Amino acid sequence: MTKIKAIPANAQRGATLVEMALITPAFLLLMIGVIEMSMAYFANMTMQHAVREGVRYAVTGNSDLDPDSANRHRYQAVTQKIRDSSMGLYDKVNPVLSVNGSSQSNAGMFGQGGDIVVVTIACSWTFATPMVRALFRDGKAHFVVAATMRNESFGGL
């Protein structure tokens, strides 16, 4: 009968380190992927809020936020309201703004009192991690946010 020798406790010490070295990169990649997907979802929700605020501003007939104070136009004012409400994400998502189906920036595109206003913004969020980037075409998450409201009765604009 052969005698089985017990493995000393100090011989197992290196195995834990090797296991951790193998698991840590995969765990970190997974965590970074979850964080990046969360950031894309946050950008989507933030832009949805910004568009809703911009349309609420537009349906009242305001133009006081236009950066060109000498020549106030509703389009620039609404765009500025969307930019202000986007928490700094407006330029990061490469927005393409269209109003009532047209992407022209003329002053009358939001209509008059009683008209329905539809503002749509096509956005794209670029991922930094190659693992997440591989899941999406051209490494970007594309999303569209929109809001629809009826113009209030206002005069003079």
C-alpha positions in Angstrom: 0.0 0.0 0.0 1.4 3.4 -1.0 1.2 6.3 1.2 -0.3 9.5 -0.1 1.6 12.6 0.8 -0.2 15.8 1.6 0.7 18.8 -0.4 2.1 21.6 1.8 0.0 24.7 2.1 2.8 27.0 0.8 2.8 25.1 -2.6 -0.7 26.4 -3.4 0.3 30.0 -2.9 1.3 30.6 -6.6 -1.8 28.9 -8.0 -4.0 31.7 -6.7 -1.8 34.3 -8.3 -1.9 32.5 -11.7 -5.7 32.1 -11.6 -6.1 35.8 -10.8 -3.7 36.8 -13.6 -5.9 34.7 -16.0 -9.3 36.0 -14.9 -8.5 39.7 -14.3 -8.1 40.8 -18.0 -11.4 39.1 -19.0 -13.2 40.6 -16.0 -11.9 44.1 -16.8 -12.9 43.9 -20.4 -16.4 42.8 -19.4 -16.6 45.7 -17.0 -15.4 48.3 -19.5 -17.9 46.9 -22.0 -20.7 47.3 -19.6 -19.6 50.9 -18.8 -19.4 51.8 -22.5 -22.8 50.4 -23.2 -24.2 52.3 -20.3 -22.7 55.5 -21.6 -24.3 55.0 -25.0 -27.7 54.4 -23.3 -27.1 57.5 -21.2 -26.4 59.5 -24.3 -29.6 58.3 -25.9 -31.7 59.2 -22.9 -30.0 62.6 -22.5 -30.5 63.5 -26.1 -34.2 62.4 -25.9 -34.6 64.8 -23.0 -32.8 67.6 -24.8 -35.0 67.2 -27.9 -38.1 67.2 -25.8 -36.9 70.4 -24.1 -36.1 72.0 -27.5 -39.5 71.2 -28.9 -41.2 72.5 -25.7 -39.3 75.7 -26.2 -40.2 75.8 -30.0 -43.9 75.4 -29.5 -44.1 78.6 -27.4 -42.7 80.7 -30.3 -39.6 81.9 -28.4 -36.4 82.9 -30.0 -34.6 84.7 -27.1 -31.9 82.1 -26.9 -30.6 82.8 -30.5 -26.8 83.6 -30.2 -27.2 86.3 -32.8 -29.2 88.8 -30.7 -29.6 91.2 -33.6 -31.3 88.7 -35.9 -33.3 86.3 -33.8 -34.4 83.1 -35.5 -36.3 80.2 -33.9 -34.1 77.6 -35.5 -30.9 78.8 -33.9 -32.8 79.4 -30.6 -34.2 75.9 -30.6 -30.9 74.4 -31.5 -29.3 76.3 -28.7 -31.9 75.1 -26.2 -31.3 71.5 -27.3 -27.5 72.1 -26.9 -28.0 73.6 -23.4 -30.2 70.7 -22.3 -27.9 68.0 -23.6 -25.4 68.2 -20.7 -22.5 68.6 -23.2 -23.3 65.6 -25.3 -24.7 67.5 -28.3 -21.4 67.8 -30.1 -20.2 64.3 -29.0 -23.1 62.4 -30.7 -22.7 64.1 -34.1 -26.3 65.2 -34.4 -28.3 65.7 -37.6 -31.3 67.8 -36.8 -34.5 67.7 -39.0 -37.7 69.5 -38.3 -41.0 68.3 -39.8 -39.1 66.0 -42.2 -36.8 68.7 -43.6 -33.2 69.5 -42.6 -33.2 73.1 -43.8 -32.5 75.8 -41.3 -35.0 78.5 -42.2 -36.8 80.6 -39.7 -40.3 79.5 -40.5 -39.7 75.8 -40.3 -41.4 75.4 -36.9 -44.8 76.7 -38.3 -47.3 78.9 -36.7 -49.7 78.6 -33.8 -51.7 75.3 -33.9 -49.2 73.6 -36.3 -47.7 70.2 -35.3 -43.9 70.3 -34.8 -41.8 67.2 -35.1 -38.1 67.5 -34.3 -35.9 64.5 -35.0 -32.2 64.1 -34.3 -30.1 61.3 -35.7 -27.1 60.6 -33.4 -24.2 58.2 -33.3 -22.1 57.2 -30.3 -18.5 56.1 -31.0 -17.2 53.3 -28.8 -13.6 53.3 -27.6 -13.1 49.6 -26.7 -12.4 47.4 -29.6 -14.4 44.6 -28.0 -17.6 46.7 -28.0 -16.7 48.4 -31.3 -16.8 45.0 -33.0 -20.4 44.5 -32.0 -21.6 47.5 -34.0 -21.3 48.4 -37.6 -18.5 51.0 -38.1 -17.9 50.9 -34.3 -20.8 53.3 -33.5 -24.2 53.0 -32.0 -26.7 54.8 -34.2 -29.9 56.1 -32.6 -32.7 58.5 -33.4 -34.5 60.7 -30.9 -37.7 62.6 -31.7 -40.4 64.7 -30.1 -43.8 65.9 -31.4 -45.9 68.7 -30.0 -48.5 71.2 -31.2 -47.6 74.8 -31.4 -49.3 77.1 -28.9 -51.2 80.1 -30.2 -48.6 82.9 -30.4 -48.4 86.0 -32.5 -45.7 88.1 -34.1 -43.3 85.4 -34.9 
